[in-house]
Amino acid sequence: MKQGKFITLEGIDGAGKSTQLAWIVELLQRVGRPVVMTREPGGTALGEQLRALLLDKTMTMHAETEALLMFAARREHLDKVILPALAQDQWVISDRFTDASFAYQSGGRGLDSDKLAILEQWVQGGLQPDLTLFFDVPVEVGQERISQIKNRDRFEQEQADFFQRVRIAYLDRAKQFPDRIKIIDSSQSLAGVKAAVEQTLQPLLNYG
Ligand code: TYD
């Protein structure tokens, strides 16, 4: 069995997943796991350039172009970062992965999820994260946190109904893949979220 695990973090904008990310990495390092922390879109030189285009609010693009760019960045990310790290028995923690495409491009933008499933198969084959933490907050909570950001990006400037659809799509995915995607109630206190995350990670740590 491979030693390293592939963990992804998901949530609507403003769910507080970035705060959790640093802490999860710290927790894994504390128990002696070698960790690579990365993000999507991004994680490679090309991917970060694609990210800049995707998040640029002055940029307009067709929803399918957006999806294709997300998967192009992902292909590069798998090739340059994720697969090499897993091959070296490292743990990979990615701030977002393919569930975000199903949530944002299908749920949010309304793309046919069958098309995304084709891209998923093309880019990943059978590879899936070992565990996905979905940090769930009501849309109003996410919106409130985003409203603090001065320079909102192309996604952050979307309206509440967009994030409502994104959240529902995430929850649907969690229902579809209950063994892989764990829902963390991110509207509770920080200590409560940490405890829930730690408990969810425990089985992986025991077998890893
Ligand atoms: P995000 O992860 O929220 O980073 P930050 O905390 O720095 O704002 O930003 C990435 C954005 O990209 C986010 O709004 C969701 C979006 N996204 C998609 O729409 N589809 C995808 O497949 C991925 C990976 C991200």
Residues whose N, C-alpha, C, O or C-beta is under 5 A from the ligand:
A	BS01	TYD	D13 S18 E40 P41 M70 D95 R96 F97 A100 S101 Y104 Q105 F155
